Amino acid sequence: HPYQKKLVEWGTKGPMNITGAAGTGKTVALIHRAVHLAKKLTNPKSRVLVTNYTTNLSVTIKHHIKRLCPETAERIEVTNLHALARILCARSGW
C-alpha cells in the first residue's frame, strides 16, 4: 500500500511511532522499516531498535525480520518495553 511504503521510507531522524486500528498493516510497515533502516547503517556496531508492548509480538516480529532479510536481522534489536527497561536498569546498577 502506498501509505505503508511512505512509512517505510520516511526520512525521519530519531524515533517513530506508528498508530492505527487493528489490521491496518502497522506491524508489516514496522518490519519493512526496520529492515530498510538496517540496510542503510554504515557503522558495523550500529543497530536499529524496535520496541513494542508484548513479549509474544517481539518474538513474532524478529521471526518475520529473519525471514524477510536474514542478512540484516542481526543488526535489528527487537524487544518489549519492560525488557528494555530491565536491561537499562541492570546496566546502570539498579
PDB file of N, CA, C and O in Angstrom:
ATOM      1  N   HIS A   1       0.841  -1.181   0.000  1.00  0.00           N
ATOM      2  CA  HIS A   1       0.000   0.000   0.000  1.00  0.00           C
ATOM      3  C   HIS A   1       0.889   1.249   0.000  1.00  0.00           C
ATOM      4  O   HIS A   1       1.916   1.269   0.679  1.00  0.00           O
ATOM      5  N   PRO A   2       0.517   2.273  -0.738  1.00  0.00           N
ATOM      6  CA  PRO A   2       1.354   3.472  -0.835  1.00  0.00           C
ATOM      7  C   PRO A   2       1.651   4.141   0.519  1.00  0.00           C
ATOM      8  O   PRO A   2       2.758   4.636   0.731  1.00  0.00           O
ATOM      9  N   TYR A   3       0.670   4.156   1.434  1.00  0.00           N
ATOM     10  CA  TYR A   3       0.917   4.791   2.737  1.00  0.00           C
ATOM     11  C   TYR A   3       1.928   3.979   3.551  1.00  0.00           C
ATOM     12  O   TYR A   3       2.777   4.550   4.235  1.00  0.00           O
ATOM     13  N   GLN A   4       1.834   2.648   3.476  1.00  0.00           N
ATOM     14  CA  GLN A   4       2.816   1.809   4.173  1.00  0.00           C
ATOM     15  C   GLN A   4       4.208   2.047   3.595  1.00  0.00           C
ATOM     16  O   GLN A   4       5.180   2.138   4.346  1.00  0.00           O
ATOM     17  N   LYS A   5       4.313   2.146   2.294  1.00  0.00           N
ATOM     18  CA  LYS A   5       5.607   2.401   1.657  1.00  0.00           C
ATOM     19  C   LYS A   5       6.168   3.740   2.125  1.00  0.00           C
ATOM     20  O   LYS A   5       7.372   3.862   2.355  1.00  0.00           O
ATOM     21  N   LYS A   6       5.308   4.741   2.267  1.00  0.00           N
ATOM     22  CA  LYS A   6       5.735   6.050   2.759  1.00  0.00           C
ATOM     23  C   LYS A   6       6.295   5.928   4.177  1.00  0.00           C
ATOM     24  O   LYS A   6       7.323   6.531   4.486  1.00  0.00           O
ATOM     25  N   LEU A   7       5.634   5.160   5.039  1.00  0.00           N
ATOM     26  CA  LEU A   7       6.121   4.945   6.401  1.00  0.00           C
ATOM     27  C   LEU A   7       7.482   4.250   6.401  1.00  0.00           C
ATOM     28  O   LEU A   7       8.370   4.611   7.173  1.00  0.00           O
ATOM     29  N   VAL A   8       7.636   3.267   5.546  1.00  0.00           N
ATOM     30  CA  VAL A   8       8.883   2.501   5.475  1.00  0.00           C
ATOM     31  C   VAL A   8      10.045   3.396   5.060  1.00  0.00           C
ATOM     32  O   VAL A   8      11.129   3.301   5.636  1.00  0.00           O
ATOM     33  N   GLU A   9       9.841   4.250   4.088  1.00  0.00           N
ATOM     34  CA  GLU A   9      10.934   5.029   3.507  1.00  0.00           C
ATOM     35  C   GLU A   9      11.045   6.453   4.052  1.00  0.00           C
ATOM     36  O   GLU A   9      11.906   7.214   3.609  1.00  0.00           O
ATOM     37  N   TRP A  10      10.199   6.818   4.994  1.00  0.00           N
ATOM     38  CA  TRP A  10      10.167   8.176   5.533  1.00  0.00           C
ATOM     39  C   TRP A  10      11.530   8.579   6.081  1.00  0.00           C
ATOM     40  O   TRP A  10      12.141   7.816   6.829  1.00  0.00           O
ATOM     41  N   GLY A  11      12.012   9.752   5.725  1.00  0.00           N
ATOM     42  CA  GLY A  11      13.340  10.206   6.121  1.00  0.00           C
ATOM     43  C   GLY A  11      13.381  10.909   7.460  1.00  0.00           C
ATOM     44  O   GLY A  11      13.881  12.031   7.541  1.00  0.00           O
ATOM     45  N   THR A  12      12.881  10.300   8.497  1.00  0.00           N
ATOM     46  CA  THR A  12      12.905  10.898   9.832  1.00  0.00           C
ATOM     47  C   THR A  12      14.265  10.700  10.471  1.00  0.00           C
ATOM     48  O   THR A  12      15.048   9.851  10.044  1.00  0.00           O
ATOM     49  N   LYS A  13      14.538  11.490  11.498  1.00  0.00           N
ATOM     50  CA  LYS A  13      15.753  11.320  12.296  1.00  0.00           C
ATOM     51  C   LYS A  13      15.275  11.114  13.730  1.00  0.00           C
ATOM     52  O   LYS A  13      14.743  12.034  14.351  1.00  0.00           O
ATOM     53  N   GLY A  14      15.464   9.919  14.246  1.00  0.00           N
ATOM     54  CA  GLY A  14      15.019   9.621  15.600  1.00  0.00           C
ATOM     55  C   GLY A  14      13.856   8.656  15.614  1.00  0.00           C
ATOM     56  O   GLY A  14      13.556   8.014  14.608  1.00  0.00           O
ATOM     57  N   PRO A  15      13.202   8.554  16.759  1.00  0.00           N
ATOM     58  CA  PRO A  15      12.130   7.565  16.918  1.00  0.00           C
ATOM     59  C   PRO A  15      10.912   7.862  16.055  1.00  0.00           C
ATOM     60  O   PRO A  15      10.677   8.991  15.624  1.00  0.00           O
ATOM     61  N   MET A  16      10.159   6.813  15.824  1.00  0.00           N
ATOM     62  CA  MET A  16       8.927   6.933  15.056  1.00  0.00           C
ATOM     63  C   MET A  16       7.850   6.123  15.768  1.00  0.00           C
ATOM     64  O   MET A  16       8.117   5.016  16.235  1.00  0.00           O
ATOM     65  N   ASN A  17       6.659   6.653  15.852  1.00  0.00           N
ATOM     66  CA  ASN A  17       5.543   5.964  16.486  1.00  0.00           C
ATOM     67  C   ASN A  17       4.469   5.743  15.433  1.00  0.00           C
ATOM     68  O   ASN A  17       3.970   6.697  14.835  1.00  0.00           O
ATOM     69  N   ILE A  18       4.116   4.489  15.211  1.00  0.00           N
ATOM     70  CA  ILE A  18       3.088   4.151  14.226  1.00  0.00           C
ATOM     71  C   ILE A  18       1.829   3.748  14.982  1.00  0.00           C
ATOM     72  O   ILE A  18       1.867   2.843  15.816  1.00  0.00           O
ATOM     73  N   THR A  19       0.714   4.413  14.695  1.00  0.00           N
ATOM     74  CA  THR A  19      -0.554   4.078  15.347  1.00  0.00           C
ATOM     75  C   THR A  19      -1.608   3.795  14.284  1.00  0.00           C
ATOM     76  O   THR A  19      -1.481   4.212  13.133  1.00  0.00           O
ATOM     77  N   GLY A  20      -2.638   3.084  14.689  1.00  0.00           N
ATOM     78  CA  GLY A  20      -3.739   2.786  13.777  1.00  0.00           C
ATOM     79  C   GLY A  20      -4.567   1.649  14.323  1.00  0.00           C
ATOM     80  O   GLY A  20      -4.172   0.984  15.281  1.00  0.00           O
ATOM     81  N   ALA A  21      -5.698   1.430  13.722  1.00  0.00           N
ATOM     82  CA  ALA A  21      -6.605   0.364  14.143  1.00  0.00           C
ATOM     83  C   ALA A  21      -6.024  -1.004  13.799  1.00  0.00           C
ATOM     84  O   ALA A  21      -5.106  -1.117  12.986  1.00  0.00           O
ATOM     85  N   ALA A  22      -6.569  -2.028  14.425  1.00  0.00           N
ATOM     86  CA  ALA A  22      -6.138  -3.400  14.169  1.00  0.00           C
ATOM     87  C   ALA A  22      -6.340  -3.744  12.692  1.00  0.00           C
ATOM     88  O   ALA A  22      -7.357  -3.401  12.088  1.00  0.00           O
ATOM     89  N   GLY A  23      -5.344  -4.430  12.128  1.00  0.00           N
ATOM     90  CA  GLY A  23      -5.457  -4.893  10.756  1.00  0.00           C
ATOM     91  C   GLY A  23      -5.095  -3.872   9.693  1.00  0.00           C
ATOM     92  O   GLY A  23      -5.337  -4.105   8.509  1.00  0.00           O
ATOM     93  N   THR A  24      -4.513  -2.734  10.097  1.00  0.00           N
ATOM     94  CA  THR A  24      -4.180  -1.698   9.121  1.00  0.00           C
ATOM     95  C   THR A  24      -2.775  -1.836   8.550  1.00  0.00           C
ATOM     96  O   THR A  24      -2.398  -1.079   7.656  1.00  0.00           O
ATOM     97  N   GLY A  25      -1.994  -2.790   9.051  1.00  0.00           N
ATOM     98  CA  GLY A  25      -0.668  -3.032   8.496  1.00  0.00           C
ATOM     99  C   GLY A  25       0.469  -2.372   9.252  1.00  0.00           C
ATOM    100  O   GLY A  25       1.559  -2.205   8.705  1.00  0.00           O
ATOM    101  N   LYS A  26       0.234  -1.995  10.494  1.00  0.00           N
ATOM    102  CA  LYS A  26       1.278  -1.352  11.291  1.00  0.00           C
ATOM    103  C   LYS A  26       2.489  -2.256  11.467  1.00  0.00           C
ATOM    104  O   LYS A  26       3.622  -1.809  11.290  1.00  0.00           O
ATOM    105  N   THR A  27       2.271  -3.505  11.808  1.00  0.00           N
ATOM    106  CA  THR A  27       3.373  -4.431  12.057  1.00  0.00           C
ATOM    107  C   THR A  27       4.138  -4.709  10.774  1.00  0.00           C
ATOM    108  O   THR A  27       5.367  -4.779  10.790  1.00  0.00           O
ATOM    109  N   VAL A  28       3.440  -4.866   9.681  1.00  0.00           N
ATOM    110  CA  VAL A  28       4.096  -5.100   8.394  1.00  0.00           C
ATOM    111  C   VAL A  28       4.969  -3.904   8.032  1.00  0.00           C
ATOM    112  O   VAL A  28       6.112  -4.072   7.605  1.00  0.00           O
ATOM    113  N   ALA A  29       4.436  -2.704   8.203  1.00  0.00           N
ATOM    114  CA  ALA A  29       5.221  -1.493   7.921  1.00  0.00           C
ATOM    115  C   ALA A  29       6.425  -1.411   8.854  1.00  0.00           C
ATOM    116  O   ALA A  29       7.517  -1.039   8.423  1.00  0.00           O
ATOM    117  N   LEU A  30       6.238  -1.751  10.115  1.00  0.00           N
ATOM    118  CA  LEU A  30       7.326  -1.729  11.092  1.00  0.00           C
ATOM    119  C   LEU A  30       8.451  -2.681  10.698  1.00  0.00           C
ATOM    120  O   LEU A  30       9.624  -2.312  10.756  1.00  0.00           O
ATOM    121  N   ILE A  31       8.108  -3.885  10.305  1.00  0.00           N
ATOM    122  CA  ILE A  31       9.099  -4.886   9.909  1.00  0.00           C
ATOM    123  C   ILE A  31       9.890  -4.399   8.696  1.00  0.00           C
ATOM    124  O   ILE A  31      11.118  -4.479   8.681  1.00  0.00           O
ATOM    125  N   HIS A  32       9.198  -3.902   7.697  1.00  0.00           N
ATOM    126  CA  HIS A  32       9.874  -3.421   6.492  1.00  0.00           C
ATOM    127  C   HIS A  32      10.718  -2.176   6.788  1.00  0.00           C
ATOM    128  O   HIS A  32      11.796  -2.009   6.217  1.00  0.00           O
ATOM    129  N   ARG A  33      10.233  -1.301   7.679  1.00  0.00           N
ATOM    130  CA  ARG A  33      11.006  -0.108   8.029  1.00  0.00           C
ATOM    131  C   ARG A  33      12.286  -0.496   8.762  1.00  0.00           C
ATOM    132  O   ARG A  33      13.347   0.061   8.482  1.00  0.00           O
ATOM    133  N   ALA A  34      12.205  -1.434   9.689  1.00  0.00           N
ATOM    134  CA  ALA A  34      13.393  -1.862  10.427  1.00  0.00           C
ATOM    135  C   ALA A  34      14.442  -2.410   9.457  1.00  0.00           C
ATOM    136  O   ALA A  34      15.623  -2.083   9.577  1.00  0.00           O
ATOM    137  N   VAL A  35      14.030  -3.226   8.516  1.00  0.00           N
ATOM    138  CA  VAL A  35      14.954  -3.777   7.514  1.00  0.00           C
ATOM    139  C   VAL A  35      15.514  -2.652   6.647  1.00  0.00           C
ATOM    140  O   VAL A  35      16.712  -2.619   6.365  1.00  0.00           O
ATOM    141  N   HIS A  36      14.657  -1.741   6.229  1.00  0.00           N
ATOM    142  CA  HIS A  36      15.090  -0.594   5.412  1.00  0.00           C
ATOM    143  C   HIS A  36      16.171   0.202   6.143  1.00  0.00           C
ATOM    144  O   HIS A  36      17.196   0.541   5.551  1.00  0.00           O
ATOM    145  N   LEU A  37      15.951   0.502   7.420  1.00  0.00           N
ATOM    146  CA  LEU A  37      16.925   1.269   8.200  1.00  0.00           C
ATOM    147  C   LEU A  37      18.215   0.480   8.431  1.00  0.00           C
ATOM    148  O   LEU A  37      19.309   1.041   8.361  1.00  0.00           O
ATOM    149  N   ALA A  38      18.088  -0.818   8.705  1.00  0.00           N
ATOM    150  CA  ALA A  38      19.280  -1.646   8.939  1.00  0.00           C
ATOM    151  C   ALA A  38      20.159  -1.706   7.694  1.00  0.00           C
ATOM    152  O   ALA A  38      21.385  -1.723   7.805  1.00  0.00           O
ATOM    153  N   LYS A  39      19.561  -1.738   6.533  1.00  0.00           N
ATOM    154  CA  LYS A  39      20.330  -1.762   5.284  1.00  0.00           C
ATOM    155  C   LYS A  39      21.102  -0.468   5.073  1.00  0.00           C
ATOM    156  O   LYS A  39      22.128  -0.468   4.393  1.00  0.00           O
ATOM    157  N   LYS A  40      20.625   0.634   5.644  1.00  0.00           N
ATOM    158  CA  LYS A  40      21.266   1.932   5.466  1.00  0.00           C
ATOM    159  C   LYS A  40      22.375   2.203   6.483  1.00  0.00           C
ATOM    160  O   LYS A  40      23.096   3.190   6.343  1.00  0.00           O
ATOM    161  N   LEU A  41      22.531   1.361   7.495  1.00  0.00           N
ATOM    162  CA  LEU A  41      23.548   1.581   8.521  1.00  0.00           C
ATOM    163  C   LEU A  41      24.939   1.450   7.922  1.00  0.00           C
ATOM    164  O   LEU A  41      25.206   0.535   7.143  1.00  0.00           O
ATOM    165  N   THR A  42      25.817   2.363   8.289  1.00  0.00           N
ATOM    166  CA  THR A  42      27.186   2.319   7.773  1.00  0.00           C
ATOM    167  C   THR A  42      28.183   1.848   8.825  1.00  0.00           C
ATOM    168  O   THR A  42      29.199   1.242   8.482  1.00  0.00           O
ATOM    169  N   ASN A  43      27.913   2.112  10.084  1.00  0.00           N
ATOM    170  CA  ASN A  43      28.786   1.682  11.176  1.00  0.00           C
ATOM    171  C   ASN A  43      28.430   0.241  11.541  1.00  0.00           C
ATOM    172  O   ASN A  43      27.272  -0.031  11.858  1.00  0.00           O
ATOM    173  N   PRO A  44      29.380  -0.684  11.507  1.00  0.00           N
ATOM    174  CA  PRO A  44      29.069  -2.092  11.804  1.00  0.00           C
ATOM    175  C   PRO A  44      28.565  -2.329  13.229  1.00  0.00           C
ATOM    176  O   PRO A  44      27.973  -3.373  13.504  1.00  0.00           O
ATOM    177  N   LYS A  45      28.791  -1.373  14.139  1.00  0.00           N
ATOM    178  CA  LYS A  45      28.313  -1.520  15.516  1.00  0.00           C
ATOM    179  C   LYS A  45      26.912  -0.935  15.719  1.00  0.00           C
ATOM    180  O   LYS A  45      26.305  -1.146  16.769  1.00  0.00           O
ATOM    181  N   SER A  46      26.402  -0.218  14.746  1.00  0.00           N
ATOM    182  CA  SER A  46      25.086   0.411  14.858  1.00  0.00           C
ATOM    183  C   SER A  46      23.974  -0.628  14.785  1.00  0.00           C
ATOM    184  O   SER A  46      24.118  -1.669  14.143  1.00  0.00           O
ATOM    185  N   ARG A  47      22.862  -0.329  15.455  1.00  0.00           N
ATOM    186  CA  ARG A  47      21.702  -1.211  15.476  1.00  0.00           C
ATOM    187  C   ARG A  47      20.426  -0.394  15.330  1.00  0.00           C
ATOM    188  O   ARG A  47      20.398   0.802  15.621  1.00  0.00           O
ATOM    189  N   VAL A  48      19.383  -1.053  14.880  1.00  0.00           N
ATOM    190  CA  VAL A  48      18.043  -0.494  14.847  1.00  0.00           C
ATOM    191  C   VAL A  48      17.289  -1.112  16.023  1.00  0.00           C
ATOM    192  O   VAL A  48      17.335  -2.326  16.219  1.00  0.00           O
ATOM    193  N   LEU A  49      16.598  -0.284  16.803  1.00  0.00           N
ATOM    194  CA  LEU A  49      15.835  -0.773  17.952  1.00  0.00           C
ATOM    195  C   LEU A  49      14.355  -0.719  17.625  1.00  0.00           C
ATOM    196  O   LEU A  49      13.832   0.326  17.240  1.00  0.00           O
ATOM    197  N   VAL A  50      13.679  -1.858  17.780  1.00  0.00           N
ATOM    198  CA  VAL A  50      12.237  -1.961  17.589  1.00  0.00           C
ATOM    199  C   VAL A  50      11.638  -2.364  18.928  1.00  0.00           C
ATOM    200  O   VAL A  50      12.008  -3.394  19.494  1.00  0.00           O
ATOM    201  N   THR A  51      10.715  -1.553  19.435  1.00  0.00           N
ATOM    202  CA  THR A  51      10.064  -1.884  20.701  1.00  0.00           C
ATOM    203  C   THR A  51       8.566  -2.019  20.509  1.00  0.00           C
ATOM    204  O   THR A  51       7.986  -1.466  19.574  1.00  0.00           O
ATOM    205  N   ASN A  52       7.957  -2.766  21.411  1.00  0.00           N
ATOM    206  CA  ASN A  52       6.504  -2.922  21.429  1.00  0.00           C
ATOM    207  C   ASN A  52       6.102  -3.241  22.857  1.00  0.00           C
ATOM    208  O   ASN A  52       6.931  -3.151  23.762  1.00  0.00           O
ATOM    209  N   TYR A  53       4.860  -3.610  23.077  1.00  0.00           N
ATOM    210  CA  TYR A  53       4.366  -3.804  24.435  1.00  0.00           C
ATOM    211  C   TYR A  53       4.327  -5.254  24.909  1.00  0.00           C
ATOM    212  O   TYR A  53       4.109  -5.492  26.098  1.00  0.00           O
ATOM    213  N   THR A  54       4.528  -6.226  24.031  1.00  0.00           N
ATOM    214  CA  THR A  54       4.386  -7.623  24.469  1.00  0.00           C
ATOM    215  C   THR A  54       5.550  -8.497  24.012  1.00  0.00           C
ATOM    216  O   THR A  54       6.156  -8.265  22.967  1.00  0.00           O
ATOM    217  N   THR A  55       5.842  -9.509  24.830  1.00  0.00           N
ATOM    218  CA  THR A  55       6.910 -10.454  24.511  1.00  0.00           C
ATOM    219  C   THR A  55       6.573 -11.262  23.260  1.00  0.00           C
ATOM    220  O   THR A  55       7.425 -11.444  22.390  1.00  0.00           O
ATOM    221  N   ASN A  56       5.355 -11.738  23.169  1.00  0.00           N
ATOM    222  CA  ASN A  56       4.977 -12.563  22.019  1.00  0.00           C
ATOM    223  C   ASN A  56       5.116 -11.812  20.700  1.00  0.00           C
ATOM    224  O   ASN A  56       5.564 -12.378  19.703  1.00  0.00           O
ATOM    225  N   LEU A  57       4.733 -10.546  20.696  1.00  0.00           N
ATOM    226  CA  LEU A  57       4.864  -9.765  19.466  1.00  0.00           C
ATOM    227  C   LEU A  57       6.332  -9.562  19.116  1.00  0.00           C
ATOM    228  O   LEU A  57       6.690  -9.561  17.938  1.00  0.00           O
ATOM    229  N   SER A  58       7.177  -9.390  20.111  1.00  0.00           N
ATOM    230  CA  SER A  58       8.621  -9.253  19.856  1.00  0.00           C
ATOM    231  C   SER A  58       9.168 -10.475  19.140  1.00  0.00           C
ATOM    232  O   SER A  58       9.921 -10.357  18.174  1.00  0.00           O
ATOM    233  N   VAL A  59       8.787 -11.639  19.617  1.00  0.00           N
ATOM    234  CA  VAL A  59       9.245 -12.901  19.015  1.00  0.00           C
ATOM    235  C   VAL A  59       8.746 -13.007  17.578  1.00  0.00           C
ATOM    236  O   VAL A  59       9.495 -13.396  16.682  1.00  0.00           O
ATOM    237  N   THR A  60       7.487 -12.662  17.364  1.00  0.00           N
ATOM    238  CA  THR A  60       6.900 -12.735  16.024  1.00  0.00           C
ATOM    239  C   THR A  60       7.590 -11.767  15.062  1.00  0.00           C
ATOM    240  O   THR A  60       7.909 -12.131  13.930  1.00  0.00           O
ATOM    241  N   ILE A  61       7.817 -10.545  15.515  1.00  0.00           N
ATOM    242  CA  ILE A  61       8.471  -9.548  14.663  1.00  0.00           C
ATOM    243  C   ILE A  61       9.879 -10.003  14.294  1.00  0.00           C
ATOM    244  O   ILE A  61      10.268  -9.923  13.129  1.00  0.00           O
ATOM    245  N   LYS A  62      10.638 -10.474  15.267  1.00  0.00           N
ATOM    246  CA  LYS A  62      12.002 -10.944  14.999  1.00  0.00           C
ATOM    247  C   LYS A  62      11.991 -12.082  13.977  1.00  0.00           C
ATOM    248  O   LYS A  62      12.822 -12.119  13.071  1.00  0.00           O
ATOM    249  N   HIS A  63      11.051 -12.998  14.131  1.00  0.00           N
ATOM    250  CA  HIS A  63      10.919 -14.121  13.186  1.00  0.00           C
ATOM    251  C   HIS A  63      10.674 -13.607  11.764  1.00  0.00           C
ATOM    252  O   HIS A  63      11.311 -14.072  10.818  1.00  0.00           O
ATOM    253  N   HIS A  64       9.762 -12.659  11.614  1.00  0.00           N
ATOM    254  CA  HIS A  64       9.447 -12.135  10.285  1.00  0.00           C
ATOM    255  C   HIS A  64      10.615 -11.343   9.695  1.00  0.00           C
ATOM    256  O   HIS A  64      10.845 -11.378   8.487  1.00  0.00           O
ATOM    257  N   ILE A  65      11.345 -10.638  10.543  1.00  0.00           N
ATOM    258  CA  ILE A  65      12.525  -9.915  10.059  1.00  0.00           C
ATOM    259  C   ILE A  65      13.560 -10.901   9.515  1.00  0.00           C
ATOM    260  O   ILE A  65      14.150 -10.672   8.459  1.00  0.00           O
ATOM    261  N   LYS A  66      13.776 -11.998  10.244  1.00  0.00           N
ATOM    262  CA  LYS A  66      14.743 -13.010   9.788  1.00  0.00           C
ATOM    263  C   LYS A  66      14.320 -13.625   8.461  1.00  0.00           C
ATOM    264  O   LYS A  66      15.165 -13.916   7.614  1.00  0.00           O
ATOM    265  N   ARG A  67      13.032 -13.822   8.276  1.00  0.00           N
ATOM    266  CA  ARG A  67      12.538 -14.386   7.020  1.00  0.00           C
ATOM    267  C   ARG A  67      12.627 -13.382   5.879  1.00  0.00           C
ATOM    268  O   ARG A  67      12.936 -13.747   4.745  1.00  0.00           O
ATOM    269  N   LEU A  68      12.353 -12.111   6.183  1.00  0.00           N
ATOM    270  CA  LEU A  68      12.356 -11.077   5.155  1.00  0.00           C
ATOM    271  C   LEU A  68      13.771 -10.756   4.677  1.00  0.00           C
ATOM    272  O   LEU A  68      14.011 -10.613   3.478  1.00  0.00           O
ATOM    273  N   CYS A  69      14.709 -10.642   5.627  1.00  0.00           N
ATOM    274  CA  CYS A  69      16.067 -10.221   5.253  1.00  0.00           C
ATOM    275  C   CYS A  69      17.078 -10.769   6.258  1.00  0.00           C
ATOM    276  O   CYS A  69      17.504 -10.048   7.160  1.00  0.00           O
ATOM    277  N   PRO A  70      17.465 -12.032   6.112  1.00  0.00           N
ATOM    278  CA  PRO A  70      18.374 -12.651   7.074  1.00  0.00           C
ATOM    279  C   PRO A  70      19.692 -11.903   7.268  1.00  0.00           C
ATOM    280  O   PRO A  70      20.257 -11.908   8.361  1.00  0.00           O
ATOM    281  N   GLU A  71      20.181 -11.258   6.199  1.00  0.00           N
ATOM    282  CA  GLU A  71      21.478 -10.583   6.295  1.00  0.00           C
ATOM    283  C   GLU A  71      21.446  -9.328   7.178  1.00  0.00           C
ATOM    284  O   GLU A  71      22.501  -8.878   7.625  1.00  0.00           O
ATOM    285  N   THR A  72      20.288  -8.763   7.434  1.00  0.00           N
ATOM    286  CA  THR A  72      20.215  -7.592   8.312  1.00  0.00           C
ATOM    287  C   THR A  72      19.609  -7.902   9.677  1.00  0.00           C
ATOM    288  O   THR A  72      19.603  -7.043  10.558  1.00  0.00           O
ATOM    289  N   ALA A  73      19.108  -9.095   9.860  1.00  0.00           N
ATOM    290  CA  ALA A  73      18.390  -9.439  11.097  1.00  0.00           C
ATOM    291  C   ALA A  73      19.237  -9.249  12.356  1.00  0.00           C
ATOM    292  O   ALA A  73      18.706  -8.864  13.397  1.00  0.00           O
ATOM    293  N   GLU A  74      20.523  -9.506  12.280  1.00  0.00           N
ATOM    294  CA  GLU A  74      21.383  -9.366  13.457  1.00  0.00           C
ATOM    295  C   GLU A  74      21.642  -7.910  13.825  1.00  0.00           C
ATOM    296  O   GLU A  74      22.146  -7.627  14.912  1.00  0.00           O
ATOM    297  N   ARG A  75      21.305  -6.996  12.941  1.00  0.00           N
ATOM    298  CA  ARG A  75      21.506  -5.567  13.212  1.00  0.00           C
ATOM    299  C   ARG A  75      20.233  -4.910  13.730  1.00  0.00           C
ATOM    300  O   ARG A  75      20.187  -3.694  13.914  1.00  0.00           O
ATOM    301  N   ILE A  76      19.194  -5.720  13.967  1.00  0.00           N
ATOM    302  CA  ILE A  76      17.916  -5.200  14.440  1.00  0.00           C
ATOM    303  C   ILE A  76      17.595  -5.834  15.795  1.00  0.00           C
ATOM    304  O   ILE A  76      17.430  -7.049  15.902  1.00  0.00           O
ATOM    305  N   GLU A  77      17.510  -4.994  16.821  1.00  0.00           N
ATOM    306  CA  GLU A  77      17.150  -5.447  18.164  1.00  0.00           C
ATOM    307  C   GLU A  77      15.645  -5.290  18.321  1.00  0.00           C
ATOM    308  O   GLU A  77      15.103  -4.205  18.115  1.00  0.00           O
ATOM    309  N   VAL A  78      14.975  -6.373  18.687  1.00  0.00           N
ATOM    310  CA  VAL A  78      13.529  -6.338  18.890  1.00  0.00           C
ATOM    311  C   VAL A  78      13.256  -6.735  20.341  1.00  0.00           C
ATOM    312  O   VAL A  78      13.670  -7.806  20.786  1.00  0.00           O
ATOM    313  N   THR A  79      12.565  -5.878  21.065  1.00  0.00           N
ATOM    314  CA  THR A  79      12.280  -6.162  22.469  1.00  0.00           C
ATOM    315  C   THR A  79      10.996  -5.460  22.897  1.00  0.00           C
ATOM    316  O   THR A  79      10.528  -4.530  22.241  1.00  0.00           O
ATOM    317  N   ASN A  80      10.441  -5.924  24.006  1.00  0.00           N
ATOM    318  CA  ASN A  80       9.292  -5.213  24.553  1.00  0.00           C
ATOM    319  C   ASN A  80       9.791  -4.175  25.553  1.00  0.00           C
ATOM    320  O   ASN A  80      10.930  -4.254  26.014  1.00  0.00           O
ATOM    321  N   LEU A  81       8.963  -3.222  25.882  1.00  0.00           N
ATOM    322  CA  LEU A  81       9.392  -2.102  26.725  1.00  0.00           C
ATOM    323  C   LEU A  81       9.814  -2.531  28.128  1.00  0.00           C
ATOM    324  O   LEU A  81      10.740  -1.951  28.693  1.00  0.00           O
ATOM    325  N   HIS A  82       9.153  -3.534  28.697  1.00  0.00           N
ATOM    326  CA  HIS A  82       9.535  -3.996  30.035  1.00  0.00           C
ATOM    327  C   HIS A  82      10.939  -4.602  30.030  1.00  0.00           C
ATOM    328  O   HIS A  82      11.732  -4.350  30.937  1.00  0.00           O
ATOM    329  N   ALA A  83      11.237  -5.394  29.015  1.00  0.00           N
ATOM    330  CA  ALA A  83      12.572  -5.998  28.913  1.00  0.00           C
ATOM    331  C   ALA A  83      13.623  -4.919  28.680  1.00  0.00           C
ATOM    332  O   ALA A  83      14.717  -4.996  29.241  1.00  0.00           O
ATOM    333  N   LEU A  84      13.315  -3.928  27.874  1.00  0.00           N
ATOM    334  CA  LEU A  84      14.249  -2.833  27.629  1.00  0.00           C
ATOM    335  C   LEU A  84      14.524  -2.067  28.925  1.00  0.00           C
ATOM    336  O   LEU A  84      15.673  -1.743  29.225  1.00  0.00           O
ATOM    337  N   ALA A  85      13.476  -1.781  29.685  1.00  0.00           N
ATOM    338  CA  ALA A  85      13.641  -1.082  30.961  1.00  0.00           C
ATOM    339  C   ALA A  85      14.490  -1.910  31.928  1.00  0.00           C
ATOM    340  O   ALA A  85      15.331  -1.363  32.641  1.00  0.00           O
ATOM    341  N   ARG A  86      14.273  -3.218  31.951  1.00  0.00           N
ATOM    342  CA  ARG A  86      15.050  -4.104  32.816  1.00  0.00           C
ATOM    343  C   ARG A  86      16.536  -4.065  32.447  1.00  0.00           C
ATOM    344  O   ARG A  86      17.396  -3.993  33.325  1.00  0.00           O
ATOM    345  N   ILE A  87      16.827  -4.113  31.154  1.00  0.00           N
ATOM    346  CA  ILE A  87      18.215  -4.058  30.679  1.00  0.00           C
ATOM    347  C   ILE A  87      18.866  -2.731  31.059  1.00  0.00           C
ATOM    348  O   ILE A  87      19.996  -2.707  31.545  1.00  0.00           O
ATOM    349  N   LEU A  88      18.157  -1.637  30.838  1.00  0.00           N
ATOM    350  CA  LEU A  88      18.716  -0.319  31.168  1.00  0.00           C
ATOM    351  C   LEU A  88      18.965  -0.174  32.662  1.00  0.00           C
ATOM    352  O   LEU A  88      19.986   0.381  33.067  1.00  0.00           O
ATOM    353  N   CYS A  89      18.057  -0.659  33.476  1.00  0.00           N
ATOM    354  CA  CYS A  89      18.249  -0.605  34.935  1.00  0.00           C
ATOM    355  C   CYS A  89      19.425  -1.464  35.358  1.00  0.00           C
ATOM    356  O   CYS A  89      20.219  -1.050  36.203  1.00  0.00           O
ATOM    357  N   ALA A  90      19.548  -2.640  34.793  1.00  0.00           N
ATOM    358  CA  ALA A  90      20.656  -3.536  35.151  1.00  0.00           C
ATOM    359  C   ALA A  90      21.997  -2.925  34.756  1.00  0.00           C
ATOM    360  O   ALA A  90      22.966  -3.008  35.511  1.00  0.00           O
ATOM    361  N   ARG A  91      22.054  -2.315  33.585  1.00  0.00           N
ATOM    362  CA  ARG A  91      23.300  -1.693  33.135  1.00  0.00           C
ATOM    363  C   ARG A  91      23.699  -0.496  34.011  1.00  0.00           C
ATOM    364  O   ARG A  91      24.882  -0.192  34.166  1.00  0.00           O
ATOM    365  N   SER A  92      22.699   0.166  34.572  1.00  0.00           N
ATOM    366  CA  SER A  92      23.003   1.339  35.400  1.00  0.00           C
ATOM    367  C   SER A  92      23.169   0.990  36.869  1.00  0.00           C
ATOM    368  O   SER A  92      23.367   1.879  37.697  1.00  0.00           O
ATOM    369  N   GLY A  93      23.092  -0.302  37.206  1.00  0.00           N
ATOM    370  CA  GLY A  93      23.345  -0.764  38.561  1.00  0.00           C
ATOM    371  C   GLY A  93      22.144  -0.804  39.482  1.00  0.00           C
ATOM    372  O   GLY A  93      22.313  -0.927  40.695  1.00  0.00           O
ATOM    373  N   TRP A  94      20.940  -0.703  38.948  1.00  0.00           N
ATOM    374  CA  TRP A  94      19.742  -0.769  39.788  1.00  0.00           C
ATOM    375  C   TRP A  94      19.422  -2.203  40.112  1.00  0.00           C
ATOM    376  O   TRP A  94      18.446  -2.475  40.811  1.00  0.00           O
TER     377      TRP A  94
END
